[in-house]
């Protein structure tokens, strides 16, 4: 089976994509698209669990979402760097998967790996299209880069929100696969504690994003460029 995909999510750690865009990935799978995940690190410095445990959990989570491909770049957890060796590694994976759309973390985050993963991912997506950059694989540059915006505290308005109402339970099933990380937890990644159980907090957050588009559950995204609309009569979300 070819490793090529239509949609590729790149994140620092196993469990990041499930938290931030798992519903969107599951929805894309159900729409008939080929979907992949690249985890940049193996989670070897995580406070809870270990790399082997995280690998098994990530495989179960991928099955829960229905994604076609999950790869690991093997870069150092908690020591992620946007340097030439890291870019070269990721360029080869992007050329191998050849996605049209790539989802990256938001460029701002409290975990250094999240911030660096965003910068590294964007740079690698550009460099992968340079014919003379070097490395394995034919040149390929994704058409669109999206940044997952979930759990942000800074006042960044989403460019759009994906309705994940029909896939919310798949998202939660995938997140629950990371029992070593999340069972009994009150916070994770960019999610700050509120005293609630983490799974309930994720549900509340997803419901908030859904409310922005008048739907039960949603996932927010940001992109730098202005989006094109062909027909204003097809725009969703009631204004009044």
MOFENCOR-V778014 format. One line per field, one symbol per residue. phi: phi as a letter, one per 20 degrees, with the letter a starting at -180 (. if undefined). A space follows every 10 residues. Layout:
# MOFENCOR-V778014
phi=???
This chain:
# MOFENCOR-V778014
phi=.fefceccdd bfcfoffffe bgffffffff eneeccccef cdmfdffdmb ffffffffff ffffenfebc dcemeffmcf cedfffffff gfffffelfe ccdcfffdaf egffffgfff ffffffffee fdfonfnfgb cgfcdddfdf mfeffdfgfa cefdgfdfff gffffffeff edfnfdbale eefcneggff ffffffffff ffdmcfbbce cccfefeece bffdfemfec
